[in-house]
Amino acid sequence: MSSVLECRGVRKSFHDGDRELHVLQGVDLTVPEGQILAISGASGAGKSTLLHIMGTLDRPTSGDVLYGGEAVSRMGRGAVNRLRNDRIGFVFQFYHLLPEFTALENTMMPSLVRGMGRAQCRARAEELLGIVGLSERMTHKPGQLSGGEQQRVAIARALFNGPAVVLADEPTGNLDEQTGQGIVELLWNLNESAGVTLVMVTHDLGIAARAHRWIHLHEGVAHARA
C-alpha cells in the first residue's frame, strides 16, 4: 500500500523566554493511501503542531515531511504552496468560512481564487454540497447555518481540489455530541465510499479507536495504539 505522506524524525521546539520547549521529539509516522490516522494526546501535547507541520503550515525544527516520497524541505516556496493547494485539504475546529459568501461560494473559493471558471467551479461545488447533505442549503450564508452545517461546508471546501489527504484538527470540538457524531460519520463514509485519506486530531478516544491507525502523543513522542 503506497503512502500519501510520511513524517521522519520530526522535531519542533519553541522558545519561551529563557526556556526551550520541546513539543515534538522525533515523530515518525506513515499515512497510507485510503486510510484514516487518528492523533490523540493531552492538551499541549503537540497534536495541532504536528498537523500544521504535516500540512506545510509550519516547518519542523528538524526532520522532514514527505509527500509521495518527496521531501518538503527540498521544495521551493512556490512548490510548497502548490502542494498545499492541490494535495492537502484542511478542516479546522472553527470553520473559517467567509461570512459574506454563501455555502456554494465558500465551497468554490479554493479554485475561484486561482482563476478557475465560475461555471466549472459551481458544478463541482454543487456536487460536493450534495455529498455532504447540503443540497437545500447552498444559497445560505454561514450566519444562516448551524455549526454542523458550517462544518459540512468546510469539509466540502476541503475536498474541492481532490486532495491526496484531508487534515482535520478537532473537527467536532466546537459541536455538541450528536452533531459531532454526524460529522464523524460523514468523514468515515467519505473514506469508505470515496477513499478519502484522513488524518484526524481528536481528544475523543472512542473516535480514535475507530481509525485504521492511531497514535497517541505523550511528551513529544508518538506511541502507536492501533
ZAKE-602590 format. One record per residue: residue number from 1; residue in one letter; x negated, y, z negated of N, C-alpha, C in turn. Coordinates in pm, whole numbers, plus 50000, padded with zeros to 5 digits. Each point is the difference from the previous one (the first is absolute). Layout:
   resi   resn     npx     npy     npz    capx    capy    capz     cpx     cpy     cpz
    NUM      A       X       Y       Z       X       Y       Z       X       Y       Z
...
// end
This chain:
   resi   resn     npx     npy     npz    capx    capy    capz     cpx     cpy     cpz
      1      M   49915   49881   50000   50085   50119   50000   49911   50125   50000
      2      S   50023   50090   50095   49916   50119   50010   50038   50102   49892
      3      S   49902   50080   49962   50025   50101   49898   50025   50135   50065
      4      V   50090   50076   49940   50027   50136   50045   49895   50094   49943
      5      L   49974   49986   49870   49899   50085   49937   49930   49923   49889
      6      E   49880   50049   49969   49921   49943   49892   49940   50112   49916
      7      C   49985   49974   49873   49921   50086   49912   49877   49921   49958
      8      R   49885   50060   50015   49875   49933   49964   49923   50084   49900
      9      G   49996   49953   49877   49922   50068   49898   50041   50143   49975
     10      V   50130   50028   50006   50048   50138   49988   49986   50050   49857
     11      R   49926   50108   49985   49983   50066   49871   50044   50146   50012
     12      K   50059   50052   49893   50038   50140   49998   49978   50056   49861
     13      S   49925   50110   49995   49971   50067   49874   50041   50146   50009
     14      F   50039   50055   49887   50035   50141   49990   49922   50060   49883
     15      H   49972   50128   50011   49933   50071   49891   50105   50078   49921
     16      D   49997   49983   49870   50088   50071   49907   49911   50070   49898
     17      G   49962   50123   50034   49903   50070   49915   49866   49929   50007
     18      D   49952   49959   49884   49871   49930   49994   50015   49849   50019
     19      R   50123   49954   50007   50023   49856   50012   50019   49960   50146
     20      E   49958   49879   50031   50028   49941   50131   50098   49885   49979
     21      L   50115   50010   50064   50104   49899   49986   49991   49902   50116
     22      H   49980   49874   49970   49990   49897   50102   50139   49935   50015
     23      V   50075   50048   50096   50139   49955   50016   50007   49866   50071
     24      L   49920   49983   50103   49994   49873   50073   49856   49950   49997
     25      Q   49983   49870   49969   49866   49948   49981   49976   49876   50086
     26      G   49991   50024   50130   49966   49891   50091   50117   49913   50040
     27      V   50104   50062   50053   50121   49926   50039   49979   49934   50137
     28      D   50024   49870   50003   49998   49923   50125   50138   49940   50021
     29      L   50056   50022   50118   50128   49937   50032   50020   49997   50151
     30      T   50087   49910   50041   50036   49985   50141   50152   50001   50011
     31      V   50050   50069   50102   50143   50004   50026   50026   49928   50132
     32      P   50047   49875   49996   50027   49927   50123   50120   50057   50076
     33      E   49995   49990   50128   50109   50048   50083   50130   49927   49967
     34      G   50107   50078   49985   50131   49942   49976   50029   49962   49857
     35      Q   49912   50035   49908   50022   49965   49859   50029   50124   49916
     36      I   50045   49975   49877   50023   50105   49902   49897   49983   49888
     37      L   49926   50106   49971   49907   50003   49888   50054   50097   49897
     38      A   50015   49954   49877   50043   50086   49890   49880   50037   49915
     39      I   49998   50126   49954   49894   50049   49912   50067   50052   49873
     40      S   49966   49942   49886   50055   50044   49872   49887   50045   49910
     41      G   50037   50055   49886   49902   50047   49903   50060   50107   49913
     42      A   49938   50025   49887   50050   50102   49908   49985   50139   50061
     43      S   50070   50095   49942   49986   50139   50044   49855   50043   49987
     44      G   49947   50060   50106   49861   50043   50000   49901   49893   50038
     45      A   50049   49882   50042   49911   49890   50034   49934   50017   50137
     46      G   50050   50095   50080   49940   50024   50131   50082   49948   50116
     47      K   50125   49965   49975   50084   49942   50106   50018   50098   50117
     48      S   50044   50120   49967   50023   50099   50105   49869   50043   50065
     49      T   49895   50009   49920   49869   50034   50056   49958   49898   50103
     50      L   50016   49873   49968   49965   49894   50094   50085   50009   50125
     51      L   50130   50024   49985   50088   50008   50116   49962   50118   50089
     52      H   49966   50112   49939   49960   50117   50079   49870   49973   50076
     53      I   49908   49927   49939   49877   49964   50070   50031   49905   50115
     54      M   50088   49904   49977   50039   49908   50106   50066   50074   50116
     55      G   50072   50107   49967   50070   50077   50103   49918   50112   50060
     56      T   49872   50008   49967   49907   50103   50049   50037   50141   49955
     57      L   50084   50011   49896   50031   50130   49944   49891   50045   49903
     58      D   49916   49907   49959   49888   50028   49911   49887   49907   50040
     59      R   49880   50037   49961   49883   49917   50032   49944   49938   49872
     60      P   49950   49878   50009   49940   49938   49882   49865   50064   49969
     61      T   49960   49991   49874   49866   50044   49962   49895   49911   50065
     62      S   50031   49871   50005   49917   49904   50073   50090   49884   50043
     63      G   49946   49914   50084   50081   49894   50058   50070   50049   50125
     64      D   50087   49917   50055   50062   50037   50127   50135   49935   50018
     65      V   50079   50059   50088   50127   49945   50046   49985   49970   50148
     66      L   50048   49882   50042   49989   49959   50140   50139   49976   50057
     67      Y   50023   50048   50120   50121   49972   50075   49961   49925   50127
     68      G   50054   49880   50013   49965   49918   50115   49850   49975   50008
     69      G   49936   49993   49883   49856   49974   49995   49914   50123   50018
     70      E   50060   50117   50024   49924   50122   50022   49999   50083   49872
     71      A   49881   50038   49957   49984   50075   49875   50043   50144   50017
     72      V   50085   50047   49911   50046   50138   50005   49883   50097   49983
     73      S   49901   49964   49919   49886   50089   49974   49919   50029   50126
     74      R   50014   49916   50101   49925   50019   50124   50080   50076   50105
     75      M   50121   50036   49966   50085   50074   50094   49984   50150   49980
     76      G   50010   50075   50109   50004   50145   49991   50135   50047   49948
     77      R   50008   50127   49968   50124   50054   49943   50119   49981   50094
     78      G   49979   50022   50129   50109   49983   50096   50049   49857   50007
     79      A   49907   49906   49996   50037   49859   50005   50076   49959   49874
     80      V   49959   50053   49885   50071   49969   49874   50141   50056   50006
     81      N   50015   50122   50050   50134   50060   50012   50089   49918   50093
     82      R   49944   49953   50110   50079   49917   50093   50039   49868   49935
     83      L   49906   49941   49927   50029   49876   49928   50116   50022   49904
     84      R   49993   50107   49922   50104   50028   49901   50136   50023   50068
     85      N   50000   50072   50110   50126   50033   50067   50059   49881   50076
     86      D   49914   49918   50057   50047   49894   50090   50019   49866   49931
     87      R   49923   49971   49896   49997   49864   49949   50044   49986   49854
     88      I   50026   50114   49934   50036   49995   49859   50130   50075   49978
     89      G   50095   49935   49933   50122   50066   49958   49998   50019   49849
     90      F   50053   50112   49953   49998   50033   49858   50141   50015   49945
     91      V   50023   49942   49882   50123   50021   49925   49959   50033   49857
     92      F   50047   50115   49950   49960   50045   49868   50117   49996   49903
     93      Q   49970   50016   49871   50105   50002   49898   50095   50117   50025
     94      F   49944   50115   50034   50081   50116   50037   49999   50009   50152
     95      Y   50114   50021   50059   50024   49965   50139   49928   50089   50101
     96      H   49967   50123   49960   49928   50093   50087   50073   50022   50133
     97      L   50131   50013   49994   50077   50036   50118   50007   50152   50011
     98      L   50009   50050   50121   50011   50144   50022   50146   50040   49984
     99      P   50031   50085   49903   50140   50025   49964   50083   50067   50107
    100      E   49935   50072   50091   50076   50072   50103   50034   49915   50121
    101      F   49952   49875   50002   50023   49913   50114   50091   49883   49963
    102      T   50070   49946   50099   50089   49887   49977   49920   49872   49982
    103      A   50070   49894   49961   49937   49869   49988   49938   49959   50133
    104      L   50071   50025   50109   49949   49966   50133   49872   50077   50031
    105      E   50001   50129   49973   49883   50083   50029   49882   49964   49911
    106      N   50026   49969   49873   49892   49959   49911   49937   49871   50046
    107      T   50082   49908   50051   49948   49873   50049   49915   50020   50124
    108      M   50039   50093   50085   49927   50027   50124   49872   50077   49978
    109      M   49986   50066   49885   49894   50098   49980   49859   49951   50033
    110      P   49961   49875   49967   49863   49959   50030   49960   50014   50146
    111      S   50095   49977   50090   49966   50010   50142   50039   50133   50062
    112      L   50096   50068   49941   50033   50134   50050   49879   50092   49986
    113      V   49930   49988   49886   49884   50088   49978   49884   49964   50092
    114      R   50006   49882   50059   49895   49959   50094   50039   50027   50144
    115      G   50118   50060   50022   50039   50040   50134   50079   49896   50078
    116      M   50046   49893   49937   50082   49902   50071   50135   50062   50037
    117      G   50056   49960   50113   50127   50053   50046   50111   49975   49899
    118      R   50086   50100   49983   50105   49990   49899   50098   49886   50030
    119      A   50032   49979   50125   50095   49893   50034   49944   49863   49963
    120      Q   49873   49980   50030   49935   49873   49966   49994   49981   49848
    121      C   49966   50108   49930   49995   49994   49853   50137   49969   49942
    122      R   50103   50062   50056   50134   49983   49945   50046   49855   50009
    123      A   49974   49936   50113   50042   49860   50017   49934   49911   49896
    124      R   49872   50020   49977   49926   49920   49903   50051   50029   49859
    125      A   50024   50126   49967   50047   50036   49867   50139   49943   49973
    126      E   50087   50006   50099   50135   49943   49984   49993   49850   49975
    127      E   49910   49933   50071   49982   49856   49980   49956   49969   49858
    128      L   49902   50075   49950   49947   49974   49867   50100   50035   49891
    129      L   50071   50109   50016   50100   50036   49899   50112   49896   49996
    130      G   50029   49940   50114   50095   49889   50000   49946   49880   49923
    131      I   49873   49971   50018   49937   49886   49931   50004   50018   49849
    132      V   49978   50125   49953   49998   50024   49855   50138   50032   49944
    133      G   50103   49989   50084   50137   50012   49953   50054   50141   49990
    134      L   49948   50091   50085   50044   50140   49992   50058   50052   50132
    135      S   50060   49912   50076   50056   50042   50129   50102   50111   49984
    136      E   50073   49999   49889   50105   50099   49979   49950   50127   49929
    137      R   49871   50007   49972   49948   50113   49922   49890   50076   50074
    138      M   49987   49978   50129   49889   50055   50075   49996   50153   50003
    139      T   50117   50063   49999   50005   50146   50012   49999   50070   49865
    140      H   49989   49925   49892   49997   50058   49867   49859   50045   49963
    141      K   49992   50110   49930   49871   50048   49950   49970   49936   49864
    142      P   49874   50001   49957   49964   49932   49875   50088   50038   49881
    143      G   50037   50127   49989   50082   50042   49888   50139   49939   49999
    144      Q   50040   49943   50113   50131   49935   50012   49990   49849   49985
    145      L   49880   49950   49973   49976   49856   49989   49965   49963   49856
    146      S   50036   49879   49961   49960   49949   49869   49851   49969   50000
    147      G   49946   49974   49881   49859   49964   49992   49967   49876   50080
    148      G   50085   49898   49991   49977   49878   50076   50005   50024   50149
    149      E   50093   50085   50045   50009   50031   50143   49877   50078   50046
    150      Q   49953   50091   49918   49879   50074   50037   49880   49906   50012
    151      Q   49990   49901   49910   49890   49906   50009   50012   49914   50125
    152      R   50121   49969   50041   50020   49925   50124   49955   50081   50122
    153      V   50026   50130   49997   49950   50088   50107   49848   49997   50001
    154      A   49940   50008   49881   49854   49998   49990   49943   49869   50055
    155      I   50069   49890   49977   49955   49872   50053   50011   49998   50152
    156      A   50111   50051   50052   50016   50008   50146   49890   50085   50062
    157      R   49969   50112   49936   49892   50088   50048   49867   49926   49999
    158      A   49974   49923   49894   49874   49927   49989   49985   49897   50111
    159      L   50111   49947   50048   49997   49896   50103   49997   50056   50142
    160      F   50017   50131   50013   50025   50059   50132   49893   49963   50103
    161      N   49874   50009   49963   49892   49976   50096   49958   49854   50009
    162      G   50079   49911   49940   49965   49858   50005   49868   49972   49932
    163      P   49984   50039   49873   49870   49989   49933   49958   49855   49977
    164      A   49869   49983   49986   49947   49868   49967   50032   49963   49857
    165      V   50013   50101   49914   50029   49976   49858   50078   50118   49944
    166      V   50090   49970   49908   50072   50103   49925   49948   49998   49857
    167      L   49956   50115   49951   49950   50015   49863   50108   50071   49919
    168      A   50052   49932   49899   50111   50053   49921   49955   50020   49855
    169      D   50005   50123   49952   49955   50035   49865   50121   50019   49910
    170      E   50030   49901   49918   50114   50002   49908   50128   50047   50071
    171      P   50040   49933   50109   50115   50049   50078   50132   49995   49926
    172      T   50007   49928   49888   50124   49995   49921   49989   50081   49872
    173      G   49888   50066   49979   49973   50065   49872   50091   50117   49969
    174      N   50063   50059   50101   50086   50115   49978   50147   49964   50014
    175      L   50028   49870   49996   50137   49953   50025   50052   49919   49882
    176      D   50132   49994   49986   50057   49914   49898   49979   49854   50040
    177      E   50022   49909   49906   49965   49860   50022   50073   49939   50121
    178      Q   50129   50026   50011   50077   49939   50109   49956   50054   50136
    179      T   49982   50133   50007   49956   50060   50126   49860   49954   50036
    180      G   49913   49994   49899   49864   49953   50023   49996   49858   50051
    181      Q   50088   49916   49948   50005   49862   50047   50039   49994   50146
    182      G   50090   50091   50042   50037   50005   50141   49883   50036   50089
    183      I   49913   50090   49952   49882   50038   50077   49902   49883   50010
    184      V   49984   49927   49890   49913   49883   50000   50051   49896   50101
    185      E   50130   49975   49998   50056   49903   50093   49980   50045   50145
    186      L   50014   50130   50025   49978   50052   50134   49856   49974   50044
    187      L   49905   50030   49914   49859   49980   50035   49969   49853   50024
    188      W   50054   49912   49916   49977   49857   50019   50066   49951   50129
    189      N   50117   50051   50032   50068   49962   50124   49922   50047   50122
    190      L   49941   50118   49991   49919   50049   50111   49877   49912   50020
    191      N   49944   49952   49891   49887   49908   50010   50042   49869   50065
    192      E   50115   49947   49958   50045   49870   50050   50049   50007   50144
    193      S   50073   50106   50033   50063   50007   50132   49911   50063   50107
    194      A   49915   50095   49959   49918   50072   50097   49851   49981   49977
    195      G   49963   49922   49899   49859   49975   49976   49923   50120   49949
    196      V   50070   50096   49937   49932   50120   49950   49904   49961   49888
    197      T   49874   50039   50015   49899   49978   49897   50013   50111   49896
    198      L   50003   49962   49874   50030   50097   49895   49902   49988   49884
    199      V   49949   50114   49954   49927   50007   49875   50082   50089   49908
    200      M   50038   49948   49885   50093   50070   49913   49944   50012   49858
    201      V   49983   50122   49955   49966   50026   49861   50129   49999   49920
    202      T   50002   49923   49891   50121   49992   49918   49964   49974   49855
    203      H   50080   50056   49909   49985   49969   49858   50089   49883   49961
    204      D   50086   49957   50092   50098   49894   49974   49936   49864   50030
    205      L   49970   49924   49897   49932   49872   50020   50090   49899   50070
    206      G   50131   50015   49987   50091   49912   50072   49990   50018   50150
    207      I   49989   50126   50042   49982   50028   50142   49864   49947   50046
    208      A   49896   50027   49922   49865   49957   50037   49994   49849   50019
    209      A   50070   49926   49915   49996   49854   50005   50064   49945   50128
    210      R   50084   50079   50066   50064   49955   50124   49909   50013   50122
    211      A   49893   50077   49988   49912   50025   50114   49921   49875   50037
    212      H   49951   49998   50123   49914   49889   50042   49871   49998   49919
    213      R   49949   50120   49972   49879   50013   49918   50022   50111   49899
    214      W   49934   49987   49884   50019   50096   49892   49866   50020   49932
    215      I   49957   50125   49990   49880   50031   49923   50039   50098   49888
    216      H   49935   49983   49887   50025   50085   49883   49872   50075   49969
    217      L   50009   50132   49995   49884   50082   49969   49986   50020   49850
    218      H   49882   49971   49949   49972   50020   49857   49858   50048   49985
    219      E   49986   50119   49943   49869   50062   49980   49920   50004   50130
    220      G   50071   50033   50108   49935   50022   50128   49970   49875   50079
    221      V   50037   49885   49948   49969   49872   50066   50131   49935   50045
    222      A   50000   49942   50120   50119   49935   50054   49998   49852   49964
    223      H   50106   49955   49934   50013   49859   49961   50115   49938   50080
    224      A   49970   49891   50071   50103   49933   50080   50098   49931   49909
    225      R   50130   50022   50027   50107   49934   49924   50073   49896   50085
    226      A   50005   50021   50131   50069   49906   50087   49949   50013   50141
// end
